[in-house]
Amino acid sequence: MRVVIAEDDALLREGLALLLGSEGIDVVATSTDATGLLEDVDTHLPDVAVVDVRMPPTHTAEGIAAAVEARRRHPDLRVLVLSAHVEPAFAAELMAGGAAGLGYLLKERVGRVEAFLEALQRVADGGTAIDPLVVEQLLTRQHPASALDRLSPRERDVLGLMAEGLGNAAIAGRLVVTEGAVHKHIRSIFAKLDLPPGEQLDRRVAAVLRHLEGRPPA
């Protein structure tokens, strides 16, 4: 796996590079701003870009904007975004074109090395990795006549884990139920949300996130 890192915090940037290098992951370039990220992606054509949300010069949403532009230029690029705060709107903006090969994690999760590496690999493989706290805010956001009100508590649990990017087996393990029970819950969720289940998890997650943000599913 070939990775570029865009992070203006020197300690986190170098720490990530050392961590990934120790795991046999090739960090081909690092940068401190959005311009550097785009140049690195164009030059090195990495598999994954690990990107901070807020970077110079304004420290607002440069990272998200750069990630979206990088994906526009290189549709096969996988992107894992890191944020210091729960910002569901940024997650929704990043995934507006689909959630395949995208991740959005809180920086505090980076300290949990195994979980971070698992999320990075999932994104590199074309899956989705959304921080549970971001998912929770998406799930609890109020919408007029929300179809979420039709879901049972267990179905909401399953939906939240789906949006994190977990597959049926992982959901079953987390909830201590059978895969058959998870499959049944997912069928019920999509029926209640008027969302036809796709054949691939990332497409279903993208549809779920769009629905939760009040946008019509693709």
PyMOL commands that set and color helices and strands:
alter all, ss='L'
color gray80, all
select helices_A, chain A and resi 10-22+34-44+62-73+88-94+107-111+113-124+132-140+147-150+153-164+168-175+179-192+201-212
alter helices_A, ss='H'
color red, helices_A
select strands_A, chain A and resi 2-6+26-31+48-52+78-83+102-106+128-130
alter strands_A, ss='S'
color yellow, strands_A
deselect
rebuild
show_as cartoon
